[in-house]
Amino acid sequence: TIDPAGVVNQYKRAAEKLGSRFVENCPVQAVETEAYAVHGKPRRKVTAVQANGQRIQTKYVVNCTGAWANAIAEMAQLKIPLRAMKHAYIVTEAIEGVHPGLPNMRDHDLSIYFKTQGDSLALGGYEKNPEFWPNVDPEFHFGLFDLDWDTFNQNL
């Protein structure tokens, strides 16, 4: 089993060694771009980001903003195929014998999954009629919705 947070942190450390700078908890107000052409075809490139009242010059922006990715992409005049949605899952109490080394399981036919979360299991599925969340609140940080049993029961 791969630890996603561990993988991301290793990528971050490697990028920092190569000169990348990461800025967290710093809301982006604008992404500045400049027009240019390649073989007569119009393109745009990033020149700077405005965040927390500061202008940061940069050639690259990595958009890893999750549910807010569309809003950031629009600032750079881009569209990405991503839609935020509410997702229902449950996490069990601690279960003896469960540990992060166990494999995650997913049934593609039923669209359900079981995965370890410390010494507990997270059980969920991918809803047939998901509830999309088009305007994600900028103040929503790593929170959870109240469990909607009607939505969750679609997977049982």
Chimera marker file (.cmm) of the C-alpha trace (Angstrom):
<marker_set name="trace">
<marker id="1" x="0.000" y="0.000" z="0.000" r="1" g="1" b="0" radius="0.5"/>
<marker id="2" x="1.307" y="3.445" z="-0.879" r="1" g="1" b="0" radius="0.5"/>
<marker id="3" x="1.009" y="6.322" z="1.581" r="1" g="1" b="0" radius="0.5"/>
<marker id="4" x="-0.226" y="9.217" z="-0.625" r="1" g="1" b="0" radius="0.5"/>
<marker id="5" x="0.825" y="11.929" z="1.845" r="1" g="1" b="0" radius="0.5"/>
<marker id="6" x="4.308" y="10.402" z="2.109" r="1" g="1" b="0" radius="0.5"/>
<marker id="7" x="4.696" y="10.316" z="-1.677" r="1" g="1" b="0" radius="0.5"/>
<marker id="8" x="3.611" y="13.953" z="-2.004" r="1" g="1" b="0" radius="0.5"/>
<marker id="9" x="6.023" y="15.025" z="0.744" r="1" g="1" b="0" radius="0.5"/>
<marker id="10" x="8.904" y="13.257" z="-1.013" r="1" g="1" b="0" radius="0.5"/>
<marker id="11" x="8.041" y="15.005" z="-4.296" r="1" g="1" b="0" radius="0.5"/>
<marker id="12" x="7.939" y="18.294" z="-2.403" r="1" g="1" b="0" radius="0.5"/>
<marker id="13" x="11.370" y="17.735" z="-0.834" r="1" g="1" b="0" radius="0.5"/>
<marker id="14" x="12.867" y="16.777" z="-4.205" r="1" g="1" b="0" radius="0.5"/>
<marker id="15" x="11.359" y="19.851" z="-5.877" r="1" g="1" b="0" radius="0.5"/>
<marker id="16" x="12.685" y="22.115" z="-3.109" r="1" g="1" b="0" radius="0.5"/>
<marker id="17" x="16.180" y="20.703" z="-3.642" r="1" g="1" b="0" radius="0.5"/>
<marker id="18" x="15.820" y="21.740" z="-7.294" r="1" g="1" b="0" radius="0.5"/>
<marker id="19" x="14.822" y="25.290" z="-6.347" r="1" g="1" b="0" radius="0.5"/>
<marker id="20" x="11.033" y="25.116" z="-6.089" r="1" g="1" b="0" radius="0.5"/>
<marker id="21" x="9.290" y="27.166" z="-3.434" r="1" g="1" b="0" radius="0.5"/>
<marker id="22" x="6.006" y="26.084" z="-1.858" r="1" g="1" b="0" radius="0.5"/>
<marker id="23" x="3.612" y="28.571" z="-0.320" r="1" g="1" b="0" radius="0.5"/>
<marker id="24" x="0.755" y="27.117" z="1.717" r="1" g="1" b="0" radius="0.5"/>
<marker id="25" x="-2.274" y="28.755" z="3.321" r="1" g="1" b="0" radius="0.5"/>
<marker id="26" x="-1.849" y="31.729" z="1.019" r="1" g="1" b="0" radius="0.5"/>
<marker id="27" x="-5.032" y="32.450" z="-0.979" r="1" g="1" b="0" radius="0.5"/>
<marker id="28" x="-4.412" y="33.269" z="-4.639" r="1" g="1" b="0" radius="0.5"/>
<marker id="29" x="-6.198" y="36.393" z="-5.871" r="1" g="1" b="0" radius="0.5"/>
<marker id="30" x="-4.950" y="36.339" z="-9.483" r="1" g="1" b="0" radius="0.5"/>
<marker id="31" x="-2.753" y="34.450" z="-11.931" r="1" g="1" b="0" radius="0.5"/>
<marker id="32" x="-1.096" y="36.788" z="-14.416" r="1" g="1" b="0" radius="0.5"/>
<marker id="33" x="-0.508" y="35.485" z="-17.923" r="1" g="1" b="0" radius="0.5"/>
<marker id="34" x="0.994" y="36.811" z="-21.127" r="1" g="1" b="0" radius="0.5"/>
<marker id="35" x="0.061" y="35.983" z="-24.715" r="1" g="1" b="0" radius="0.5"/>
<marker id="36" x="2.531" y="34.508" z="-27.211" r="1" g="1" b="0" radius="0.5"/>
<marker id="37" x="2.309" y="32.333" z="-30.311" r="1" g="1" b="0" radius="0.5"/>
<marker id="38" x="3.758" y="29.003" z="-31.415" r="1" g="1" b="0" radius="0.5"/>
<marker id="39" x="3.681" y="28.468" z="-35.181" r="1" g="1" b="0" radius="0.5"/>
<marker id="40" x="1.026" y="31.156" z="-35.391" r="1" g="1" b="0" radius="0.5"/>
<marker id="41" x="-1.197" y="29.531" z="-32.755" r="1" g="1" b="0" radius="0.5"/>
<marker id="42" x="-2.044" y="31.679" z="-29.716" r="1" g="1" b="0" radius="0.5"/>
<marker id="43" x="-0.822" y="30.479" z="-26.332" r="1" g="1" b="0" radius="0.5"/>
<marker id="44" x="-0.575" y="31.947" z="-22.834" r="1" g="1" b="0" radius="0.5"/>
<marker id="45" x="2.134" y="31.588" z="-20.215" r="1" g="1" b="0" radius="0.5"/>
<marker id="46" x="2.147" y="32.376" z="-16.516" r="1" g="1" b="0" radius="0.5"/>
<marker id="47" x="4.206" y="35.390" z="-15.469" r="1" g="1" b="0" radius="0.5"/>
<marker id="48" x="3.161" y="35.951" z="-11.850" r="1" g="1" b="0" radius="0.5"/>
<marker id="49" x="0.730" y="35.062" z="-9.082" r="1" g="1" b="0" radius="0.5"/>
<marker id="50" x="-0.902" y="37.559" z="-6.760" r="1" g="1" b="0" radius="0.5"/>
<marker id="51" x="-1.488" y="36.191" z="-3.283" r="1" g="1" b="0" radius="0.5"/>
<marker id="52" x="-1.906" y="37.763" z="0.142" r="1" g="1" b="0" radius="0.5"/>
<marker id="53" x="-1.446" y="41.184" z="-1.449" r="1" g="1" b="0" radius="0.5"/>
<marker id="54" x="1.947" y="40.243" z="-2.893" r="1" g="1" b="0" radius="0.5"/>
<marker id="55" x="3.010" y="39.713" z="-6.498" r="1" g="1" b="0" radius="0.5"/>
<marker id="56" x="5.198" y="36.633" z="-6.961" r="1" g="1" b="0" radius="0.5"/>
<marker id="57" x="6.957" y="36.374" z="-10.321" r="1" g="1" b="0" radius="0.5"/>
<marker id="58" x="7.109" y="32.817" z="-11.615" r="1" g="1" b="0" radius="0.5"/>
<marker id="59" x="7.225" y="30.807" z="-14.816" r="1" g="1" b="0" radius="0.5"/>
<marker id="60" x="5.331" y="27.866" z="-13.356" r="1" g="1" b="0" radius="0.5"/>
<marker id="61" x="2.313" y="27.244" z="-11.170" r="1" g="1" b="0" radius="0.5"/>
<marker id="62" x="1.316" y="23.785" z="-9.994" r="1" g="1" b="0" radius="0.5"/>
<marker id="63" x="-2.417" y="23.815" z="-9.376" r="1" g="1" b="0" radius="0.5"/>
<marker id="64" x="-2.912" y="21.314" z="-6.554" r="1" g="1" b="0" radius="0.5"/>
<marker id="65" x="-5.883" y="23.040" z="-4.983" r="1" g="1" b="0" radius="0.5"/>
<marker id="66" x="-8.337" y="20.150" z="-5.101" r="1" g="1" b="0" radius="0.5"/>
<marker id="67" x="-11.931" y="21.341" z="-4.996" r="1" g="1" b="0" radius="0.5"/>
<marker id="68" x="-10.789" y="24.893" z="-5.832" r="1" g="1" b="0" radius="0.5"/>
<marker id="69" x="-8.779" y="23.859" z="-8.926" r="1" g="1" b="0" radius="0.5"/>
<marker id="70" x="-11.373" y="25.206" z="-11.376" r="1" g="1" b="0" radius="0.5"/>
<marker id="71" x="-11.361" y="28.653" z="-9.763" r="1" g="1" b="0" radius="0.5"/>
<marker id="72" x="-7.560" y="28.844" z="-9.973" r="1" g="1" b="0" radius="0.5"/>
<marker id="73" x="-7.535" y="27.529" z="-13.562" r="1" g="1" b="0" radius="0.5"/>
<marker id="74" x="-10.048" y="30.197" z="-14.602" r="1" g="1" b="0" radius="0.5"/>
<marker id="75" x="-7.654" y="32.861" z="-13.282" r="1" g="1" b="0" radius="0.5"/>
<marker id="76" x="-5.172" y="31.599" z="-15.903" r="1" g="1" b="0" radius="0.5"/>
<marker id="77" x="-7.915" y="31.467" z="-18.561" r="1" g="1" b="0" radius="0.5"/>
<marker id="78" x="-7.931" y="27.662" z="-18.521" r="1" g="1" b="0" radius="0.5"/>
<marker id="79" x="-10.655" y="25.075" z="-18.135" r="1" g="1" b="0" radius="0.5"/>
<marker id="80" x="-10.036" y="21.709" z="-16.541" r="1" g="1" b="0" radius="0.5"/>
<marker id="81" x="-12.329" y="18.659" z="-16.468" r="1" g="1" b="0" radius="0.5"/>
<marker id="82" x="-12.935" y="18.589" z="-12.722" r="1" g="1" b="0" radius="0.5"/>
<marker id="83" x="-16.115" y="18.884" z="-10.684" r="1" g="1" b="0" radius="0.5"/>
<marker id="84" x="-16.195" y="18.918" z="-6.914" r="1" g="1" b="0" radius="0.5"/>
<marker id="85" x="-18.793" y="16.663" z="-5.346" r="1" g="1" b="0" radius="0.5"/>
<marker id="86" x="-19.940" y="15.644" z="-1.918" r="1" g="1" b="0" radius="0.5"/>
<marker id="87" x="-18.889" y="12.088" z="-1.125" r="1" g="1" b="0" radius="0.5"/>
<marker id="88" x="-20.285" y="9.781" z="1.559" r="1" g="1" b="0" radius="0.5"/>
<marker id="89" x="-18.101" y="7.329" z="3.459" r="1" g="1" b="0" radius="0.5"/>
<marker id="90" x="-17.767" y="6.057" z="7.009" r="1" g="1" b="0" radius="0.5"/>
<marker id="91" x="-14.753" y="5.320" z="9.188" r="1" g="1" b="0" radius="0.5"/>
<marker id="92" x="-14.955" y="2.479" z="11.698" r="1" g="1" b="0" radius="0.5"/>
<marker id="93" x="-13.716" y="2.500" z="15.262" r="1" g="1" b="0" radius="0.5"/>
<marker id="94" x="-10.259" y="0.964" z="15.695" r="1" g="1" b="0" radius="0.5"/>
<marker id="95" x="-10.258" y="-2.706" z="14.648" r="1" g="1" b="0" radius="0.5"/>
<marker id="96" x="-7.711" y="-5.127" z="16.083" r="1" g="1" b="0" radius="0.5"/>
<marker id="97" x="-5.381" y="-6.342" z="13.322" r="1" g="1" b="0" radius="0.5"/>
<marker id="98" x="-6.045" y="-3.435" z="10.964" r="1" g="1" b="0" radius="0.5"/>
<marker id="99" x="-2.889" y="-1.496" z="10.094" r="1" g="1" b="0" radius="0.5"/>
<marker id="100" x="-1.674" y="0.761" z="7.250" r="1" g="1" b="0" radius="0.5"/>
<marker id="101" x="0.185" y="-2.170" z="5.617" r="1" g="1" b="0" radius="0.5"/>
<marker id="102" x="-3.044" y="-3.901" z="4.581" r="1" g="1" b="0" radius="0.5"/>
<marker id="103" x="-4.126" y="-3.579" z="0.946" r="1" g="1" b="0" radius="0.5"/>
<marker id="104" x="-6.900" y="-1.258" z="-0.109" r="1" g="1" b="0" radius="0.5"/>
<marker id="105" x="-9.765" y="-3.043" z="-1.866" r="1" g="1" b="0" radius="0.5"/>
<marker id="106" x="-12.079" y="-1.739" z="-4.566" r="1" g="1" b="0" radius="0.5"/>
<marker id="107" x="-14.902" y="-3.498" z="-6.354" r="1" g="1" b="0" radius="0.5"/>
<marker id="108" x="-15.163" y="-1.793" z="-9.739" r="1" g="1" b="0" radius="0.5"/>
<marker id="109" x="-18.476" y="-3.487" z="-10.580" r="1" g="1" b="0" radius="0.5"/>
<marker id="110" x="-20.201" y="-2.212" z="-7.436" r="1" g="1" b="0" radius="0.5"/>
<marker id="111" x="-18.133" y="1.004" z="-7.199" r="1" g="1" b="0" radius="0.5"/>
<marker id="112" x="-17.337" y="0.454" z="-3.514" r="1" g="1" b="0" radius="0.5"/>
<marker id="113" x="-14.056" y="0.514" z="-1.617" r="1" g="1" b="0" radius="0.5"/>
<marker id="114" x="-12.495" y="-0.400" z="1.702" r="1" g="1" b="0" radius="0.5"/>
<marker id="115" x="-9.216" y="1.199" z="2.720" r="1" g="1" b="0" radius="0.5"/>
<marker id="116" x="-7.149" y="1.433" z="5.851" r="1" g="1" b="0" radius="0.5"/>
<marker id="117" x="-7.066" y="4.640" z="7.820" r="1" g="1" b="0" radius="0.5"/>
<marker id="118" x="-4.618" y="4.002" z="10.619" r="1" g="1" b="0" radius="0.5"/>
<marker id="119" x="-6.096" y="1.127" z="12.659" r="1" g="1" b="0" radius="0.5"/>
<marker id="120" x="-9.579" y="1.739" z="11.218" r="1" g="1" b="0" radius="0.5"/>
<marker id="121" x="-11.285" y="1.127" z="7.888" r="1" g="1" b="0" radius="0.5"/>
<marker id="122" x="-12.839" y="3.731" z="5.622" r="1" g="1" b="0" radius="0.5"/>
<marker id="123" x="-15.794" y="2.278" z="3.695" r="1" g="1" b="0" radius="0.5"/>
<marker id="124" x="-17.402" y="4.105" z="0.830" r="1" g="1" b="0" radius="0.5"/>
<marker id="125" x="-18.461" y="4.081" z="-2.746" r="1" g="1" b="0" radius="0.5"/>
<marker id="126" x="-18.923" y="6.213" z="-5.784" r="1" g="1" b="0" radius="0.5"/>
<marker id="127" x="-22.510" y="7.372" z="-5.950" r="1" g="1" b="0" radius="0.5"/>
<marker id="128" x="-24.535" y="6.803" z="-9.128" r="1" g="1" b="0" radius="0.5"/>
<marker id="129" x="-26.146" y="10.236" z="-8.698" r="1" g="1" b="0" radius="0.5"/>
<marker id="130" x="-23.471" y="12.355" z="-7.014" r="1" g="1" b="0" radius="0.5"/>
<marker id="131" x="-24.282" y="15.718" z="-5.492" r="1" g="1" b="0" radius="0.5"/>
<marker id="132" x="-22.020" y="18.210" z="-7.242" r="1" g="1" b="0" radius="0.5"/>
<marker id="133" x="-20.669" y="21.196" z="-5.325" r="1" g="1" b="0" radius="0.5"/>
<marker id="134" x="-20.182" y="23.950" z="-7.907" r="1" g="1" b="0" radius="0.5"/>
<marker id="135" x="-19.247" y="26.846" z="-5.608" r="1" g="1" b="0" radius="0.5"/>
<marker id="136" x="-16.832" y="25.510" z="-3.020" r="1" g="1" b="0" radius="0.5"/>
<marker id="137" x="-16.606" y="27.845" z="-0.035" r="1" g="1" b="0" radius="0.5"/>
<marker id="138" x="-13.064" y="29.284" z="0.195" r="1" g="1" b="0" radius="0.5"/>
<marker id="139" x="-13.266" y="28.879" z="3.990" r="1" g="1" b="0" radius="0.5"/>
<marker id="140" x="-13.936" y="25.116" z="3.770" r="1" g="1" b="0" radius="0.5"/>
<marker id="141" x="-10.697" y="23.492" z="4.948" r="1" g="1" b="0" radius="0.5"/>
<marker id="142" x="-10.392" y="19.750" z="5.416" r="1" g="1" b="0" radius="0.5"/>
<marker id="143" x="-13.870" y="19.555" z="6.866" r="1" g="1" b="0" radius="0.5"/>
<marker id="144" x="-16.481" y="16.887" z="6.670" r="1" g="1" b="0" radius="0.5"/>
<marker id="145" x="-20.154" y="17.064" z="5.818" r="1" g="1" b="0" radius="0.5"/>
<marker id="146" x="-22.741" y="15.435" z="8.030" r="1" g="1" b="0" radius="0.5"/>
<marker id="147" x="-23.216" y="11.887" z="6.764" r="1" g="1" b="0" radius="0.5"/>
<marker id="148" x="-26.165" y="11.681" z="4.396" r="1" g="1" b="0" radius="0.5"/>
<marker id="149" x="-27.388" y="8.115" z="4.924" r="1" g="1" b="0" radius="0.5"/>
<marker id="150" x="-29.618" y="8.257" z="1.828" r="1" g="1" b="0" radius="0.5"/>
<marker id="151" x="-26.544" y="8.991" z="-0.288" r="1" g="1" b="0" radius="0.5"/>
<marker id="152" x="-24.371" y="6.441" z="1.534" r="1" g="1" b="0" radius="0.5"/>
<marker id="153" x="-27.039" y="3.711" z="1.307" r="1" g="1" b="0" radius="0.5"/>
<marker id="154" x="-26.827" y="3.814" z="-2.516" r="1" g="1" b="0" radius="0.5"/>
<marker id="155" x="-23.631" y="1.809" z="-2.061" r="1" g="1" b="0" radius="0.5"/>
<marker id="156" x="-25.032" y="-0.888" z="0.232" r="1" g="1" b="0" radius="0.5"/>
<link id1="1" id2="2" r="1" g="1" b="0" radius="0.2"/>
<link id1="2" id2="3" r="1" g="1" b="0" radius="0.2"/>
<link id1="3" id2="4" r="1" g="1" b="0" radius="0.2"/>
<link id1="4" id2="5" r="1" g="1" b="0" radius="0.2"/>
<link id1="5" id2="6" r="1" g="1" b="0" radius="0.2"/>
<link id1="6" id2="7" r="1" g="1" b="0" radius="0.2"/>
<link id1="7" id2="8" r="1" g="1" b="0" radius="0.2"/>
<link id1="8" id2="9" r="1" g="1" b="0" radius="0.2"/>
<link id1="9" id2="10" r="1" g="1" b="0" radius="0.2"/>
<link id1="10" id2="11" r="1" g="1" b="0" radius="0.2"/>
<link id1="11" id2="12" r="1" g="1" b="0" radius="0.2"/>
<link id1="12" id2="13" r="1" g="1" b="0" radius="0.2"/>
<link id1="13" id2="14" r="1" g="1" b="0" radius="0.2"/>
<link id1="14" id2="15" r="1" g="1" b="0" radius="0.2"/>
<link id1="15" id2="16" r="1" g="1" b="0" radius="0.2"/>
<link id1="16" id2="17" r="1" g="1" b="0" radius="0.2"/>
<link id1="17" id2="18" r="1" g="1" b="0" radius="0.2"/>
<link id1="18" id2="19" r="1" g="1" b="0" radius="0.2"/>
<link id1="19" id2="20" r="1" g="1" b="0" radius="0.2"/>
<link id1="20" id2="21" r="1" g="1" b="0" radius="0.2"/>
<link id1="21" id2="22" r="1" g="1" b="0" radius="0.2"/>
<link id1="22" id2="23" r="1" g="1" b="0" radius="0.2"/>
<link id1="23" id2="24" r="1" g="1" b="0" radius="0.2"/>
<link id1="24" id2="25" r="1" g="1" b="0" radius="0.2"/>
<link id1="25" id2="26" r="1" g="1" b="0" radius="0.2"/>
<link id1="26" id2="27" r="1" g="1" b="0" radius="0.2"/>
<link id1="27" id2="28" r="1" g="1" b="0" radius="0.2"/>
<link id1="28" id2="29" r="1" g="1" b="0" radius="0.2"/>
<link id1="29" id2="30" r="1" g="1" b="0" radius="0.2"/>
<link id1="30" id2="31" r="1" g="1" b="0" radius="0.2"/>
<link id1="31" id2="32" r="1" g="1" b="0" radius="0.2"/>
<link id1="32" id2="33" r="1" g="1" b="0" radius="0.2"/>
<link id1="33" id2="34" r="1" g="1" b="0" radius="0.2"/>
<link id1="34" id2="35" r="1" g="1" b="0" radius="0.2"/>
<link id1="35" id2="36" r="1" g="1" b="0" radius="0.2"/>
<link id1="36" id2="37" r="1" g="1" b="0" radius="0.2"/>
<link id1="37" id2="38" r="1" g="1" b="0" radius="0.2"/>
<link id1="38" id2="39" r="1" g="1" b="0" radius="0.2"/>
<link id1="39" id2="40" r="1" g="1" b="0" radius="0.2"/>
<link id1="40" id2="41" r="1" g="1" b="0" radius="0.2"/>
<link id1="41" id2="42" r="1" g="1" b="0" radius="0.2"/>
<link id1="42" id2="43" r="1" g="1" b="0" radius="0.2"/>
<link id1="43" id2="44" r="1" g="1" b="0" radius="0.2"/>
<link id1="44" id2="45" r="1" g="1" b="0" radius="0.2"/>
<link id1="45" id2="46" r="1" g="1" b="0" radius="0.2"/>
<link id1="46" id2="47" r="1" g="1" b="0" radius="0.2"/>
<link id1="47" id2="48" r="1" g="1" b="0" radius="0.2"/>
<link id1="48" id2="49" r="1" g="1" b="0" radius="0.2"/>
<link id1="49" id2="50" r="1" g="1" b="0" radius="0.2"/>
<link id1="50" id2="51" r="1" g="1" b="0" radius="0.2"/>
<link id1="51" id2="52" r="1" g="1" b="0" radius="0.2"/>
<link id1="52" id2="53" r="1" g="1" b="0" radius="0.2"/>
<link id1="53" id2="54" r="1" g="1" b="0" radius="0.2"/>
<link id1="54" id2="55" r="1" g="1" b="0" radius="0.2"/>
<link id1="55" id2="56" r="1" g="1" b="0" radius="0.2"/>
<link id1="56" id2="57" r="1" g="1" b="0" radius="0.2"/>
<link id1="57" id2="58" r="1" g="1" b="0" radius="0.2"/>
<link id1="58" id2="59" r="1" g="1" b="0" radius="0.2"/>
<link id1="59" id2="60" r="1" g="1" b="0" radius="0.2"/>
<link id1="60" id2="61" r="1" g="1" b="0" radius="0.2"/>
<link id1="61" id2="62" r="1" g="1" b="0" radius="0.2"/>
<link id1="62" id2="63" r="1" g="1" b="0" radius="0.2"/>
<link id1="63" id2="64" r="1" g="1" b="0" radius="0.2"/>
<link id1="64" id2="65" r="1" g="1" b="0" radius="0.2"/>
<link id1="65" id2="66" r="1" g="1" b="0" radius="0.2"/>
<link id1="66" id2="67" r="1" g="1" b="0" radius="0.2"/>
<link id1="67" id2="68" r="1" g="1" b="0" radius="0.2"/>
<link id1="68" id2="69" r="1" g="1" b="0" radius="0.2"/>
<link id1="69" id2="70" r="1" g="1" b="0" radius="0.2"/>
<link id1="70" id2="71" r="1" g="1" b="0" radius="0.2"/>
<link id1="71" id2="72" r="1" g="1" b="0" radius="0.2"/>
<link id1="72" id2="73" r="1" g="1" b="0" radius="0.2"/>
<link id1="73" id2="74" r="1" g="1" b="0" radius="0.2"/>
<link id1="74" id2="75" r="1" g="1" b="0" radius="0.2"/>
<link id1="75" id2="76" r="1" g="1" b="0" radius="0.2"/>
<link id1="76" id2="77" r="1" g="1" b="0" radius="0.2"/>
<link id1="77" id2="78" r="1" g="1" b="0" radius="0.2"/>
<link id1="78" id2="79" r="1" g="1" b="0" radius="0.2"/>
<link id1="79" id2="80" r="1" g="1" b="0" radius="0.2"/>
<link id1="80" id2="81" r="1" g="1" b="0" radius="0.2"/>
<link id1="81" id2="82" r="1" g="1" b="0" radius="0.2"/>
<link id1="82" id2="83" r="1" g="1" b="0" radius="0.2"/>
<link id1="83" id2="84" r="1" g="1" b="0" radius="0.2"/>
<link id1="84" id2="85" r="1" g="1" b="0" radius="0.2"/>
<link id1="85" id2="86" r="1" g="1" b="0" radius="0.2"/>
<link id1="86" id2="87" r="1" g="1" b="0" radius="0.2"/>
<link id1="87" id2="88" r="1" g="1" b="0" radius="0.2"/>
<link id1="88" id2="89" r="1" g="1" b="0" radius="0.2"/>
<link id1="89" id2="90" r="1" g="1" b="0" radius="0.2"/>
<link id1="90" id2="91" r="1" g="1" b="0" radius="0.2"/>
<link id1="91" id2="92" r="1" g="1" b="0" radius="0.2"/>
<link id1="92" id2="93" r="1" g="1" b="0" radius="0.2"/>
<link id1="93" id2="94" r="1" g="1" b="0" radius="0.2"/>
<link id1="94" id2="95" r="1" g="1" b="0" radius="0.2"/>
<link id1="95" id2="96" r="1" g="1" b="0" radius="0.2"/>
<link id1="96" id2="97" r="1" g="1" b="0" radius="0.2"/>
<link id1="97" id2="98" r="1" g="1" b="0" radius="0.2"/>
<link id1="98" id2="99" r="1" g="1" b="0" radius="0.2"/>
<link id1="99" id2="100" r="1" g="1" b="0" radius="0.2"/>
<link id1="100" id2="101" r="1" g="1" b="0" radius="0.2"/>
<link id1="101" id2="102" r="1" g="1" b="0" radius="0.2"/>
<link id1="102" id2="103" r="1" g="1" b="0" radius="0.2"/>
<link id1="103" id2="104" r="1" g="1" b="0" radius="0.2"/>
<link id1="104" id2="105" r="1" g="1" b="0" radius="0.2"/>
<link id1="105" id2="106" r="1" g="1" b="0" radius="0.2"/>
<link id1="106" id2="107" r="1" g="1" b="0" radius="0.2"/>
<link id1="107" id2="108" r="1" g="1" b="0" radius="0.2"/>
<link id1="108" id2="109" r="1" g="1" b="0" radius="0.2"/>
<link id1="109" id2="110" r="1" g="1" b="0" radius="0.2"/>
<link id1="110" id2="111" r="1" g="1" b="0" radius="0.2"/>
<link id1="111" id2="112" r="1" g="1" b="0" radius="0.2"/>
<link id1="112" id2="113" r="1" g="1" b="0" radius="0.2"/>
<link id1="113" id2="114" r="1" g="1" b="0" radius="0.2"/>
<link id1="114" id2="115" r="1" g="1" b="0" radius="0.2"/>
<link id1="115" id2="116" r="1" g="1" b="0" radius="0.2"/>
<link id1="116" id2="117" r="1" g="1" b="0" radius="0.2"/>
<link id1="117" id2="118" r="1" g="1" b="0" radius="0.2"/>
<link id1="118" id2="119" r="1" g="1" b="0" radius="0.2"/>
<link id1="119" id2="120" r="1" g="1" b="0" radius="0.2"/>
<link id1="120" id2="121" r="1" g="1" b="0" radius="0.2"/>
<link id1="121" id2="122" r="1" g="1" b="0" radius="0.2"/>
<link id1="122" id2="123" r="1" g="1" b="0" radius="0.2"/>
<link id1="123" id2="124" r="1" g="1" b="0" radius="0.2"/>
<link id1="124" id2="125" r="1" g="1" b="0" radius="0.2"/>
<link id1="125" id2="126" r="1" g="1" b="0" radius="0.2"/>
<link id1="126" id2="127" r="1" g="1" b="0" radius="0.2"/>
<link id1="127" id2="128" r="1" g="1" b="0" radius="0.2"/>
<link id1="128" id2="129" r="1" g="1" b="0" radius="0.2"/>
<link id1="129" id2="130" r="1" g="1" b="0" radius="0.2"/>
<link id1="130" id2="131" r="1" g="1" b="0" radius="0.2"/>
<link id1="131" id2="132" r="1" g="1" b="0" radius="0.2"/>
<link id1="132" id2="133" r="1" g="1" b="0" radius="0.2"/>
<link id1="133" id2="134" r="1" g="1" b="0" radius="0.2"/>
<link id1="134" id2="135" r="1" g="1" b="0" radius="0.2"/>
<link id1="135" id2="136" r="1" g="1" b="0" radius="0.2"/>
<link id1="136" id2="137" r="1" g="1" b="0" radius="0.2"/>
<link id1="137" id2="138" r="1" g="1" b="0" radius="0.2"/>
<link id1="138" id2="139" r="1" g="1" b="0" radius="0.2"/>
<link id1="139" id2="140" r="1" g="1" b="0" radius="0.2"/>
<link id1="140" id2="141" r="1" g="1" b="0" radius="0.2"/>
<link id1="141" id2="142" r="1" g="1" b="0" radius="0.2"/>
<link id1="142" id2="143" r="1" g="1" b="0" radius="0.2"/>
<link id1="143" id2="144" r="1" g="1" b="0" radius="0.2"/>
<link id1="144" id2="145" r="1" g="1" b="0" radius="0.2"/>
<link id1="145" id2="146" r="1" g="1" b="0" radius="0.2"/>
<link id1="146" id2="147" r="1" g="1" b="0" radius="0.2"/>
<link id1="147" id2="148" r="1" g="1" b="0" radius="0.2"/>
<link id1="148" id2="149" r="1" g="1" b="0" radius="0.2"/>
<link id1="149" id2="150" r="1" g="1" b="0" radius="0.2"/>
<link id1="150" id2="151" r="1" g="1" b="0" radius="0.2"/>
<link id1="151" id2="152" r="1" g="1" b="0" radius="0.2"/>
<link id1="152" id2="153" r="1" g="1" b="0" radius="0.2"/>
<link id1="153" id2="154" r="1" g="1" b="0" radius="0.2"/>
<link id1="154" id2="155" r="1" g="1" b="0" radius="0.2"/>
<link id1="155" id2="156" r="1" g="1" b="0" radius="0.2"/>
</marker_set>
